[in-house]
Amino acid sequence: MKSIVITILCCLINTSTSALTPHEATYTLSWSGIKVGVDNRKLTVKNNLYHYKSNAKTTGFGKLIKDYNVETESILSIDHSGVNVDSYSVLEVINGAIEKNIAIKLKNDDLDPLSLFLALSNEINNNPDKIDFDFRVNNGKKIEQHRYQIVESDDANTVKIIEKDRNIELHFSKSQNALFTYFKNPRLSLKLKNVIFEE
């Protein structure tokens, strides 16, 4: 009887901490309100490790101004403590020239700029009463403290989060497992165009 109870508890714990659903999503990238490109993101799971990839690039009018392509990847795991990042890499190419090529191992519970979105999704799913979030973010060049807060949203299906110090606004969808759907700072924005969840 005791082993059955333990098994049930383990299942419940695994369900609560594995809140991120593998998916492929496309976001519209805009600069000062003008569409300039796309950001294709993919979250997969292999051997209990999550691989989160992003490929942001300019298209159409945006590409005429600047031929920009950046590929990033974050490899992480999830447990009761939250998102634990193993590694982060970024390759940025502008007009055919490599501008940034970084590959780092993360430690001390640090996040990277990409895994930050998953960490917020995970917190929303597993800590519904929590409204303040503090993260250390390592972009490969410097480590900064980021403080986010949930604020009231006009849309009942949207969790709206802001970072006052950097004038950042993020949206996450309650009906889509806290999927990141919108990002805005003073210069650019990302808006979810479509998403396909793994069955």
N, C-alpha and C positions, 0 to 999 in steps of 0.2 A: 504493500500500500504506500509506504514511504517513497519508493522508487517512482511510482506513478505520479505522486504529487510533485516530486523533483522534476520529472520529465515535463509535466504541464507548465511548471514555473519557468523552465528553460525555454519552452516554446513561446511563452508570453514575453519573456525578456527579449528573445531574438526578434519577435514581431515588432516590439516597441523601438528597438534600436536600429533596425534595418528599414529605415523610413524612406530611403531614396530609391525610386523606381527607374530602372534602365530605360533610356529613351533617346530619341534623336529630335532635336529642335532647331528651327531656323528663326533667327531674329533679324529684323530690319535695323540697319545701322544708319543713324541720321546725325548730321552735323549742323548745328544752329537751325534745326527744323527741316533741313533739306536731306532727302534720302541720298546716301552716298555709297552704301554697300550692304553686305550681309555678314552675319556671324552664325556659322553652322556649328552646333554643339552636339556631342554624343557622350552618353554615360553608359558604360558597360561594367559588368562584374565578372571577374575570373579569379578562381582560387581565393575567394573571400576578399579580394582587393578590387576597389572601384577605380576605373580609369575614366577620367573626365577630360575630354578633348574639345578644344575650340579652334576654329579656323575663321578668323575675321579678315575680310578683304574688301577693297573698294570695287565697285562695279559701275558701269555706265558713265554718267557724268562725273561721279566721284573718282573713277579711275583716270579720267582725262586730266584731272587736277593733280592727283598723286596716285601712282601705282603702289598700293599698300597691301601687304599680306603678312599676317602674323599667326603662327601656329603655337598653341600652348597646350600643355598636358599636366594634369595633376594626378598622382597615384596615391590612394588613401585607403584607410580602413575605417570602420565605424563600430563603436562599442558603447557601453553605458555612459562613458565619459564624453562621447561626442565624436566629431570627425578628427582622425589622426592622420596627418599627411606624411607620407614617406618621401616623395620627391616631386619636384616641379621643374618644368623646362619650358623655354620660350625661344622661338626663332622668328625674328622680325626682319622682313625684307621690304625695302622701299626703293622703288624705281630700279629693281634688279640688283641692288647692293644690300648685303647683310648688315643691318644696323645693330642688331642685338642677337646674341646666341648664348643663352644661359641654361645651365643644368645644375641644380642644387639638391642636396638632401636637407630635409627640414628636421628640427628638433625642438624640444621645450614647448610642445603644444602649439607651435607657430603654424599659421595658415599661409597660403599664397593667394595672390589676387583672384585666381580662378576657383580654388576650393572654398573661398569665402562664401560664394553663392550657395554651395551645398551645405556648408556649416549653418547658415541661416535657415535653409529649408529644414534641416534636421532639427534645429532648435524649435522651430514653429510646430513641427509635428510632435515632438516629444515633450515639450514644455509649454503647453498652451497658455499657462498663466504668466509666463515670463514676458516682460516688455523691454527690458534693457539687456544689451549684449555687448561684451567687451572681447576683442580679439587682437592678437598680435599678428601682423601681416608682414611676411618677408617676400619681397619681389626680386631677390637675388642681388640687389645693390644696397638696400637698407631695410631696416625693420621699423615699422610704425605701429602705434596703438590706434585701433579703430573702435569707436563707440557708436552703437546703433540703438534706435528706440522705435518701438511700434507706436504709431499714432492712429487717430481715427481716420477711417476710409469712407468715402461716399458709396463704395461698392461693397455689399455684404459678403461677396465672394473673395474679396481682395484683402490680404494682409499688407498694410502699407508701413514701410520702415524708412526712417530718415537717419542721416548722419549730418548733424547740424554744422560741425566744424568744416566739412568739405562740401556742403550744400548738395548732398546726394539723396536721391529718392529711389526706393526700390519697391516693387510689387511682387507678391507671391500669391498663387491661386490656391484657395482652400479646396476646391473641388478637384484639383489635379495634383494632389499629394504635395502641396506647398511648392509647386514648380515655380521657378523664377520666371516672371513674365514681362518685367519692365525695369529699366534702369535709366536714370537721368542725372547728369551733372551740368554745370554751367555751359559746357561746350557740346557734349554729344549725348545721344540716347540710344537705347536698344529696346525694341518692342517685339514681343513674340508674334511670329507670323503663323507658324504651324508646329505641331509636335506629334510624334508617333511613339507611343509607349510599347515596350516589349511585352508580349503576351506570356 
